[in-house]
Amino acid sequence: MIQIFTLKAKFLVPLLSICISMMLFNTGEFYNLPAYGHLFTSNETATFVGILDQVQAELELVLTNLENNNLSLAQSHAIKAASLLTPKIMIEITEDNPRLTSDLRRAVSQLQNMSSPSESQLEGVSQLVNDLNKRLDQDAIVRIAQLQPASSNFLEGALKSLGSIFGGSNTNEEQDENTKLQATAFANVIDGMLINYGKAYRVGFDMTNMSNMVMIGNNSSASSMVMSNPVTGNNSGTSNMNLNMNSMNSSFNNMTGHAGEMNTGYSLVNVSDYQSAQALAKKAFEVFGAKLKHTTMTNNKNVTGFVTNLENGLKQLNDLIAKKASPLDIMMIVHTQIHPNLLEGFNLQLRK
């Protein structure tokens, strides 16, 4: 058995099987979008919220590139935003807000067909993007509110959802469920970042699948992070499998200190995808700060330590992307620090 990283023994077997049996991408179906949050039990609402987060990031990149007088990149991100708004997603949005659906269709068409980065157009796009992103935030809140089991009406549900996000007085059970949903949506954004980074460097493999780290290059130090401490025969290996989380984080820090020895054979080939990856890493950090950092899980007394490690991992991730680090460095920080701390801190369930 390959020991992938330092989680409790009960997580390792399903985690390995998940990595080997990743779902393939299919643009025609809502739930067959790239396997976002692939490690964790899927949730339709979390998938929806995660996609809205990514649409917001792409819309913001339209504005950023227009401000930098780069019309082609601005249009590229408008096309990306449109591709995320699949027919199924639009149906889901329509159920909550029909007017938003029509406004989104009109807006993405307008943004894809911009003629020049003039001052008047820049002002109009700025207002349009800010308005759409606020409304997408509201739609995410509405969707989460619909899950409130104790709500007798829509308004009560919405108020409870807002209370959970901003530290209100929902029941512990409701708070935990909302927090886990937000954590899963956050995982979706992280996987979106990995997919875009892989496209930016044309890596030719799925960066969301941690088992691919074993197959990258011939660097022994990189492989040892994934391959160390094998368990053979009928040995339960509990003591070997319960490696310390701090030791794992320390190992990653040591590895990033030798980045020049890692796999550096990839070159940046797509600036648009790189910008998307960078924006999604930033978006993930914003989601973490607003919805996860100050929340607690009632049945997890150690949440503070995991959240601190998660925050540190996100900071490292953003720094690495800014430095255009190798794809392997990016995979390592996600799969050995961000995912395990997210899993442990917010009691997420691995797919079976």
C-alpha positions as CSV (number, residue, x, y, z in Angstrom):
1,M,0.0,0.0,0.0
2,I,1.2,3.5,-0.8
3,Q,1.0,5.9,2.1
4,I,0.0,9.2,0.6
5,F,0.1,11.7,3.5
6,T,-0.4,11.9,7.2
7,L,-4.0,11.3,7.9
8,K,-5.7,9.0,10.3
9,A,-5.6,5.3,9.2
10,K,-9.3,5.2,8.5
11,F,-8.9,7.8,5.7
12,L,-6.0,6.3,3.8
13,V,-7.6,3.4,2.0
14,P,-10.6,5.4,0.5
15,L,-8.3,8.3,-0.2
16,L,-6.0,6.1,-2.4
17,S,-8.9,4.5,-4.2
18,I,-10.3,7.9,-5.0
19,C,-7.1,9.1,-6.5
20,I,-7.0,6.1,-8.8
21,S,-10.6,6.4,-10.0
22,M,-11.0,10.1,-10.8
23,M,-14.0,11.1,-12.9
24,L,-13.4,12.3,-16.4
25,F,-14.4,15.8,-17.6
26,N,-17.7,16.2,-19.5
27,T,-18.7,19.8,-20.4
28,G,-22.3,18.8,-21.2
29,E,-23.4,17.9,-17.7
30,F,-23.6,20.0,-14.5
31,Y,-22.3,17.4,-12.2
32,N,-19.7,16.2,-14.7
33,L,-17.8,19.5,-14.6
34,P,-14.1,19.0,-13.7
35,A,-14.0,16.8,-10.6
36,Y,-13.9,19.7,-8.1
37,G,-13.5,18.8,-4.5
38,H,-12.8,15.3,-5.8
39,L,-11.4,14.0,-2.5
40,F,-14.5,14.8,-0.5
41,T,-18.1,13.6,-0.6
42,S,-19.9,15.6,-3.3
43,N,-22.7,18.0,-2.5
44,E,-24.8,19.7,-5.1
45,T,-25.0,23.0,-3.3
46,A,-21.3,23.1,-2.6
47,T,-20.6,22.4,-6.3
48,F,-23.0,25.2,-7.3
49,V,-21.5,27.6,-4.8
50,G,-17.9,26.7,-5.9
51,I,-18.8,27.3,-9.5
52,L,-20.3,30.7,-8.7
53,D,-17.0,31.6,-6.9
54,Q,-15.1,30.7,-10.1
55,V,-17.4,32.8,-12.3
56,Q,-16.7,35.7,-10.0
57,A,-13.0,35.2,-10.3
58,E,-13.2,35.2,-14.1
59,L,-15.4,38.3,-14.2
60,E,-12.9,40.1,-12.1
61,L,-10.1,39.1,-14.5
62,V,-12.1,40.6,-17.4
63,L,-12.0,43.9,-15.6
64,T,-8.3,43.6,-14.5
65,N,-7.1,42.9,-18.1
66,L,-9.3,45.7,-19.5
67,E,-7.7,48.1,-17.0
68,N,-4.3,46.9,-18.3
69,N,-5.3,47.6,-21.8
70,N,-5.3,43.9,-22.8
71,L,-8.5,43.3,-24.7
72,S,-7.7,39.8,-25.9
73,L,-7.1,38.5,-22.3
74,A,-10.2,40.3,-21.1
75,Q,-12.2,38.5,-23.8
76,S,-10.6,35.2,-22.9
77,H,-11.8,35.4,-19.3
78,A,-15.3,36.4,-20.5
79,I,-15.3,33.3,-22.5
80,K,-14.2,31.3,-19.5
81,A,-17.0,32.8,-17.4
82,A,-19.5,31.8,-20.1
83,S,-18.2,28.3,-20.2
84,L,-18.7,27.9,-16.5
85,L,-22.3,29.0,-16.9
86,T,-23.5,25.8,-18.4
87,P,-27.2,25.3,-19.3
88,K,-27.7,23.3,-16.1
89,I,-26.0,26.0,-14.0
90,M,-28.3,28.6,-15.6
91,I,-31.3,26.5,-14.8
92,E,-30.2,26.3,-11.2
93,I,-29.7,30.1,-11.1
94,T,-33.1,30.6,-12.7
95,E,-34.8,28.7,-9.9
96,D,-33.5,31.3,-7.5
97,N,-33.4,34.4,-9.6
98,P,-34.7,34.5,-13.1
99,R,-33.7,38.1,-13.7
100,L,-30.1,37.2,-12.8
101,T,-30.0,34.5,-15.4
102,S,-31.0,36.9,-18.2
103,D,-28.6,39.6,-17.0
104,L,-25.8,37.0,-16.9
105,R,-26.5,35.9,-20.4
106,R,-26.5,39.4,-21.7
107,A,-23.4,40.4,-19.7
108,V,-21.1,37.6,-20.8
109,S,-22.1,38.1,-24.4
110,Q,-21.3,41.8,-24.1
111,L,-18.0,41.1,-22.4
112,Q,-17.0,38.6,-25.1
113,N,-17.7,41.2,-27.8
114,M,-15.9,44.2,-26.4
115,S,-14.4,46.3,-29.1
116,S,-11.9,48.5,-27.3
117,P,-10.6,49.2,-23.8
118,S,-11.9,52.8,-23.8
119,E,-12.4,54.8,-20.7
120,S,-16.2,54.7,-21.1
121,Q,-16.2,51.0,-21.7
122,L,-13.9,50.4,-18.7
123,E,-16.3,52.3,-16.4
124,G,-19.3,50.3,-17.8
125,V,-17.5,47.0,-17.3
126,S,-16.4,47.9,-13.8
127,Q,-20.0,48.6,-12.8
128,L,-21.3,45.5,-14.6
129,V,-18.8,43.2,-12.9
130,N,-19.2,44.6,-9.5
131,D,-23.0,44.3,-9.8
132,L,-22.9,40.8,-11.1
133,N,-20.5,39.6,-8.4
134,K,-22.7,41.0,-5.6
135,R,-25.7,39.3,-7.0
136,L,-23.9,36.0,-7.4
137,D,-22.9,36.3,-3.7
138,Q,-26.6,36.8,-2.9
139,D,-27.6,33.8,-5.0
140,A,-25.1,31.6,-3.1
141,I,-26.6,32.8,0.2
142,V,-30.1,32.0,-1.1
143,R,-29.0,28.5,-2.2
144,I,-27.5,27.7,1.2
145,A,-30.6,29.1,3.0
146,Q,-32.7,26.5,1.2
147,L,-30.9,23.8,3.1
148,Q,-31.9,25.0,6.6
149,P,-33.9,22.1,8.1
150,A,-35.5,24.2,10.8
151,S,-36.7,27.0,8.6
152,S,-40.5,27.4,8.3
153,N,-40.2,29.9,5.5
154,F,-37.7,31.3,3.0
155,L,-37.0,34.5,4.9
156,E,-36.3,32.7,8.1
157,G,-33.9,30.3,6.2
158,A,-32.1,33.2,4.6
159,L,-31.6,35.0,8.0
160,K,-30.3,31.8,9.5
161,S,-27.9,31.3,6.7
162,L,-26.6,34.9,7.1
163,G,-26.3,34.3,10.8
164,S,-24.2,31.3,10.3
165,I,-21.8,33.1,7.9
166,F,-21.4,36.1,10.1
167,G,-21.3,34.4,13.5
168,G,-25.0,34.4,14.4
169,S,-26.8,32.0,16.8
170,N,-27.9,29.1,14.6
171,T,-28.0,25.7,16.3
172,N,-24.7,23.8,16.4
173,E,-25.9,21.3,13.9
174,E,-26.9,24.0,11.4
175,Q,-23.6,25.8,11.9
176,D,-21.6,22.6,11.3
177,E,-23.5,21.7,8.2
178,N,-23.1,25.2,6.7
179,T,-19.4,25.2,7.6
180,K,-18.8,21.8,6.0
181,L,-20.7,23.0,2.9
182,Q,-18.5,26.1,2.7
183,A,-15.4,24.0,3.1
184,T,-16.4,21.7,0.3
185,A,-17.2,24.7,-2.0
186,F,-13.7,26.0,-1.0
187,A,-12.2,22.6,-2.1
188,N,-13.9,23.1,-5.5
189,V,-12.2,26.4,-6.0
190,I,-8.8,24.9,-5.1
191,D,-9.3,22.1,-7.6
192,G,-10.3,24.7,-10.2
193,M,-7.0,26.4,-9.5
194,L,-5.1,23.1,-10.0
195,I,-6.8,22.5,-13.3
196,N,-6.0,25.9,-14.6
197,Y,-2.4,25.7,-13.5
198,G,-2.0,22.4,-15.3
199,K,-3.4,24.0,-18.5
200,A,-1.2,27.0,-18.1
201,Y,1.9,24.8,-18.1
202,R,0.4,22.1,-20.4
203,V,1.4,19.4,-17.9
204,G,-0.5,16.6,-19.7
205,F,-1.9,15.1,-16.5
206,D,-4.6,15.8,-13.9
207,M,-3.1,17.9,-11.1
208,T,-6.1,17.3,-8.9
209,N,-5.2,13.6,-8.8
210,M,-2.4,13.3,-6.2
211,S,-1.4,9.8,-7.4
212,N,0.1,11.6,-10.5
213,M,2.8,13.0,-8.2
214,V,4.3,9.5,-8.1
215,M,4.7,9.5,-11.9
216,I,6.2,12.9,-12.4
217,G,9.9,12.9,-13.3
218,N,12.6,10.8,-11.7
219,N,13.3,13.0,-8.6
220,S,13.7,10.7,-5.6
221,S,13.1,13.4,-3.0
222,A,9.8,14.3,-4.7
223,S,8.7,10.7,-4.9
224,S,9.6,9.9,-1.3
225,M,7.0,12.3,0.0
226,V,4.4,10.1,-1.5
227,M,6.0,6.7,-1.4
228,S,7.5,6.6,2.1
229,N,6.6,4.1,4.8
230,P,4.8,1.4,2.8
231,V,2.6,-1.1,4.6
232,T,2.8,-4.7,3.4
233,G,1.0,-7.9,4.2
234,N,-1.6,-8.0,6.9
235,N,0.2,-5.5,9.1
236,S,-2.3,-2.9,10.1
237,G,0.4,-0.3,10.2
238,T,-1.5,2.0,12.5
239,S,1.6,3.5,14.1
240,N,3.2,4.0,10.7
241,M,0.1,5.5,9.2
242,N,-0.5,8.0,12.0
243,L,2.4,10.2,11.1
244,N,2.4,13.6,12.7
245,M,0.8,16.4,10.7
246,N,3.5,18.8,11.8
247,S,6.1,16.4,10.4
248,M,4.3,16.4,7.1
249,N,4.2,20.2,6.9
250,S,7.9,20.3,7.8
251,S,8.7,17.9,5.1
252,F,6.9,20.1,2.6
253,N,8.8,23.2,3.7
254,N,12.1,21.4,3.3
255,M,11.1,20.3,-0.2
256,T,10.1,23.8,-1.3
257,G,13.5,25.0,-0.1
258,H,15.0,22.8,-2.8
259,A,12.7,23.9,-5.6
260,G,15.5,24.0,-8.1
261,E,16.0,20.3,-7.6
262,M,12.3,19.6,-8.3
263,N,10.7,19.0,-11.7
264,T,11.2,22.3,-13.5
265,G,10.7,21.0,-17.1
266,Y,7.5,22.8,-17.6
267,S,7.1,26.2,-19.3
268,L,4.3,28.7,-19.0
269,V,2.3,28.4,-22.3
270,N,-1.0,30.0,-21.5
271,V,-1.2,33.3,-19.7
272,S,-5.0,33.3,-19.5
273,D,-5.0,30.0,-17.6
274,Y,-2.2,31.1,-15.4
275,Q,-4.2,34.3,-14.5
276,S,-7.2,32.1,-13.7
277,A,-5.1,29.8,-11.4
278,Q,-3.7,32.9,-9.6
279,A,-7.1,34.5,-9.3
280,L,-8.7,31.3,-7.9
281,A,-5.9,30.9,-5.3
282,K,-6.6,34.4,-4.2
283,K,-10.4,33.7,-4.3
284,A,-9.8,30.6,-2.1
285,F,-7.9,32.7,0.4
286,E,-10.8,35.2,0.4
287,V,-13.4,32.5,0.9
288,F,-11.3,31.0,3.7
289,G,-11.0,34.4,5.5
290,A,-14.7,35.2,5.2
291,K,-16.3,31.8,5.7
292,L,-13.9,29.3,7.3
293,K,-11.2,31.0,9.4
294,H,-13.5,32.1,12.3
295,T,-15.9,29.2,12.3
296,T,-15.7,26.2,14.6
297,M,-16.9,22.6,14.4
298,T,-18.6,21.6,17.7
299,N,-17.2,18.0,17.6
300,N,-13.6,19.1,16.7
301,K,-11.6,20.5,19.6
302,N,-8.4,20.8,17.5
303,V,-9.9,22.9,14.8
304,T,-7.8,25.9,15.6
305,G,-4.5,24.1,14.8
306,F,-5.8,22.8,11.5
307,V,-7.2,26.2,10.5
308,T,-3.9,27.8,11.2
309,N,-2.1,25.2,9.1
310,L,-4.6,25.7,6.3
311,E,-4.1,29.4,6.4
312,N,-0.3,29.0,6.2
313,G,-0.7,26.6,3.3
314,L,-2.9,29.1,1.4
315,K,-0.3,31.8,1.9
316,Q,2.4,29.5,0.6
317,L,0.2,28.6,-2.4
318,N,-0.4,32.2,-3.4
319,D,3.3,32.9,-3.0
320,L,4.3,29.9,-5.1
321,I,1.9,30.8,-7.9
322,A,3.1,34.4,-7.9
323,K,6.6,33.1,-8.4
324,K,5.4,30.8,-11.2
325,A,6.6,27.7,-9.3
326,S,6.7,24.3,-11.0
327,P,3.4,22.3,-11.2
328,L,4.9,19.8,-8.8
329,D,5.4,22.4,-6.1
330,I,1.8,23.5,-6.5
331,M,0.5,20.0,-6.2
332,M,2.6,19.3,-3.1
333,I,1.3,22.3,-1.1
334,V,-2.3,21.4,-2.0
335,H,-2.2,17.6,-1.5
336,T,0.1,17.6,1.6
337,Q,-1.0,20.7,3.5
338,I,-4.2,22.3,2.2
339,H,-6.4,19.2,1.7
340,P,-5.4,17.2,4.8
341,N,-5.9,20.2,7.1
342,L,-9.2,21.0,5.4
343,L,-10.3,17.4,5.9
344,E,-9.4,17.2,9.5
345,G,-10.4,20.8,10.5
346,F,-13.9,20.6,9.1
347,N,-14.8,16.9,9.4
348,L,-15.2,16.4,5.7
349,Q,-16.0,12.9,4.5
350,L,-13.9,11.2,1.8
351,R,-15.7,9.6,-1.1
352,K,-16.2,5.9,-0.7
